[in-house]
């Protein structure tokens, strides 16, 4: 009797069936890709530890539908875990609420009004210590599998080596040295003018 109650508490889609259950196998040389472990998408993602605490991306999600927003942030955090990106837990940002009051009738029933409200729910995920190419792949994957009704805003930071400003300045100076003298520019302008007038 107790076992029957325990099975009823578990949703029908989450119950394991012995005929459809797949066995997990570790990767080997003959099969380099491990099989998917059933049910891991239902759990929270395993967060990778941060090594240097260098921020690389900040992803904001916003939607009017809470369930879609929670589902998509869960998907995005699992994708980051699969790529080995250290991320934070999903942060709940303040909900933006807007109210409107509209008159139902402009003449006799002017005091009869109707109220409307719109709520924008927001979530955020921060990523640290990842290669810019891996972060780019993560963002592309999230945008490719974007969910309707959920907006994404991405802020990324790329860290350049020390002395990059000096090398950029030297490149600009080389380009400026390659410019033509004033006499050659004048001759070139006159040549173009003659060709256009002919």
Secondary structure in CASP SS format (residue, H / E / C, confidence):
PFRMAT SS
TARGET T0000
AUTHOR 0000-0000-0000
METHOD secondary structure of the structure
MODEL  1
X C 1.00
X H 1.00
X H 1.00
X H 1.00
X H 1.00
X H 1.00
X H 1.00
X H 1.00
X H 1.00
X C 1.00
X C 1.00
X H 1.00
X H 1.00
X H 1.00
X C 1.00
X C 1.00
X C 1.00
X C 1.00
X C 1.00
X C 1.00
X C 1.00
X C 1.00
X C 1.00
X C 1.00
X C 1.00
X C 1.00
X C 1.00
X C 1.00
X C 1.00
X C 1.00
X C 1.00
X C 1.00
X C 1.00
X C 1.00
X C 1.00
X C 1.00
X C 1.00
X C 1.00
X C 1.00
X H 1.00
X H 1.00
X H 1.00
X C 1.00
X C 1.00
X C 1.00
X C 1.00
X C 1.00
X C 1.00
X C 1.00
X C 1.00
X C 1.00
X C 1.00
X C 1.00
X C 1.00
X E 1.00
X E 1.00
X E 1.00
X E 1.00
X E 1.00
X E 1.00
X E 1.00
X E 1.00
X E 1.00
X C 1.00
X C 1.00
X H 1.00
X H 1.00
X H 1.00
X H 1.00
X H 1.00
X H 1.00
X H 1.00
X H 1.00
X H 1.00
X H 1.00
X H 1.00
X H 1.00
X H 1.00
X H 1.00
X H 1.00
X H 1.00
X H 1.00
X C 1.00
X C 1.00
X C 1.00
X E 1.00
X E 1.00
X C 1.00
X C 1.00
X C 1.00
X E 1.00
X E 1.00
X E 1.00
X E 1.00
X E 1.00
X E 1.00
X E 1.00
X E 1.00
X E 1.00
X E 1.00
X E 1.00
X E 1.00
X E 1.00
X C 1.00
X C 1.00
X C 1.00
X C 1.00
X C 1.00
X C 1.00
X C 1.00
X C 1.00
X C 1.00
X E 1.00
X E 1.00
X E 1.00
X E 1.00
X E 1.00
X E 1.00
X E 1.00
X E 1.00
X E 1.00
X E 1.00
X E 1.00
X E 1.00
X E 1.00
X E 1.00
X E 1.00
X E 1.00
X C 1.00
X C 1.00
X C 1.00
X H 1.00
X H 1.00
X H 1.00
X H 1.00
X H 1.00
X H 1.00
X H 1.00
X H 1.00
X H 1.00
X H 1.00
X H 1.00
X H 1.00
X H 1.00
X C 1.00
X C 1.00
X C 1.00
X C 1.00
X C 1.00
X E 1.00
X E 1.00
X E 1.00
X E 1.00
X E 1.00
X E 1.00
X E 1.00
X C 1.00
X C 1.00
X C 1.00
X C 1.00
X C 1.00
X C 1.00
X C 1.00
X H 1.00
X H 1.00
X H 1.00
X H 1.00
X H 1.00
X H 1.00
X H 1.00
X H 1.00
X H 1.00
X H 1.00
X H 1.00
X H 1.00
X H 1.00
X H 1.00
X C 1.00
X C 1.00
X C 1.00
X C 1.00
X H 1.00
X H 1.00
X H 1.00
X H 1.00
X H 1.00
X H 1.00
X H 1.00
X H 1.00
X H 1.00
X H 1.00
X H 1.00
X H 1.00
X H 1.00
X H 1.00
X H 1.00
X H 1.00
X C 1.00
END
